[in-house]
Amino acid sequence: MDFDFSNFYWTTADTVTALVAAGGAMIGLSIDRIYKRLVAAKRGA
C-alpha cells in the first residue's frame, strides 16, 4: 500500500491549525467576558 506522507502531513497540519484556531477563539471569548465583568465591577464600585 502506497502511503502519501506529504498529503498526510498537510491534512494533520490543517487539523492542528483548525484546533488551535478554535482554541484561540474560545480563549478570546473568555478573556472578553472576564474583561467586561471587571469593567462592570469597577463601574459598580
C-alpha positions, -999 to 999 in steps of 0.1 A, spaced: 0 0 0 14 33 -11 11 59 17 14 96 7 32 112 36 31 147 23 -7 145 20 -9 131 55 13 158 68 -7 186 53 -40 170 65 -26 168 100 -13 204 98 -47 216 87 -64 197 116 -39 211 141 -44 247 127 -81 243 129 -79 231 166 -56 259 175 -78 285 158 -109 271 177 -90 271 210 -78 307 203 -114 318 197 -126 302 229 -98 318 249 -105 352 232 -142 349 241 -133 340 277 -109 370 280 -136 393 266 -161 380 291 -138 384 320 -128 419 309 -164 430 306 -171 416 341 -141 435 355 -152 468 338 -188 463 352 -173 456 387 -152 488 386 -182 508 374 -203 494 402 -177 500 429 
